[in-house]
Amino acid sequence: MKLVKVIDVPVRYKGVTHPKGAEFEMEGGHINESLVEVIGEVAEKQTDTQDSPFEGMSMDELKNYAAERNIDIGKATTEEGIIKKIEEAQKTE
């Protein structure tokens, strides 16, 4: 993806009209340099969808991780609950 700026006349792209001077993201193969000026590269978005490094671990793995680090998981009985307890304990370290 490229960051582009509209040169002169409004440009309609993916259902949105961008006025003169507007900046927006455009796929490289769609660029018409008579309509827009390329002003930069857009960083690729990270494809890792996990919010936590603990997601995907089994209940036993989570409990063992907490026990090895002396983290009290209290009455947490779900993966989500145990992950929350571990993350809270790590924030206070």
Sequence and secondary structure as in RCSB ss.txt:
>XXXX:A:sequence
MKLVKVIDVPVRYKGVTHPKGAEFEMEGGHINESLVEVIGEVAEKQTDTQDSPFEGMSMDELKNYAAERNIDIGK
ATTEEGIIKKIEEAQKTE
>XXXX:A:secstr
 EEEEE SS EEETTEEE TT EEEE GGG  TTTEEEEEE         SSTTTT  HHHHHHHHHHTT   TT
  SHHHHHHHHHHHHHT 
